[in-house]
Structure formats: structure tokens, C-alpha cells
């Protein structure tokens, strides 16, 4: 038996045994990681319903009692063509049932009067709930309302 074979066979056998014997238990997500995934999905749902101009689904998930904002959003959805909203979550802070989601966003859309328009901002979404999330307030720049200059230029 050559030196090459004496070295190769034990190494090969060890690798086969390692591959067969190394079964890992599935990683179970923690309650906190599941909650973070739920928060991310909630924000993504808001973004998608807004971008798809699905007013009924959006208004059901939006701030309760903010009819002025919802009227502004409805007018914007009617007048803006092909809105595209990008959201980047910067930080999520969990405080019991309260959740703060700090994010950056960019909104692009077209209209007959203004052509392509871009708007950027930073916002803090204040959510409440552990499994059934509700948007309580939006601090900073609201990504769902068009700037005042755009609103006044529309009929």
C-alpha cells in the first residue's frame, strides 16, 4: 500500500462518516424573530396596497380616525400614475406591545401635469400589538401623502 493510499483512505472515510453523522436540528425561530418578521410583513403590506392603489385594503390598515390623510391618499391614488414606493427599514424597537419602525423611503410617480416626480423622506411608524398590528401614528415624512406642492397643482 502506498503512502498516498494510506493517507487518502482514512481521510475519505472520515469525510463520509462526518457527512452521514452530522445531522443538525432545525433552528427554531424565537418569538421575537417571528414578531420582527410579522412587523416587516405588515410594513410591506402597507407599501404594496398603496403602490397597487388598493384604497379599500389600504384604508383598513391605515391610521384610524385620520380621514383628512385618507382623502389626500385617495386623491393621490386617483391622480398618480404608476406609483412606486421603496421602503428601507432602518430599525425596529420593541417595547412590549408598542413598536417603533424607523424607515427611509422614496416615492416615484407620474402625472399628466408634472411628469415624473420623486419624493424622499424618513418616517417613524408607531405600531401597536403583538400578533394583530395596528398603525397608531406616523411621525416625520408620511410616505403615503403627496407633497403640498403636488396636491395644489392637481385639479
Secondary structure, 3 states (H helix, E strand, C coil): CCHHHHHHHHHHHHHHHHHHHCCCCCCCCCHHHHHHHHHHHHHHHHHHHHHCCCHHHHHHHCCCCCHHHHHHHHHHHHHCEEEEEEEEEEEEEEECCEEEEEEEEEEEEEECCCEEEEEEEEEEEEEECCCCCEEEEEEECCCCCCCHHHHHHCC
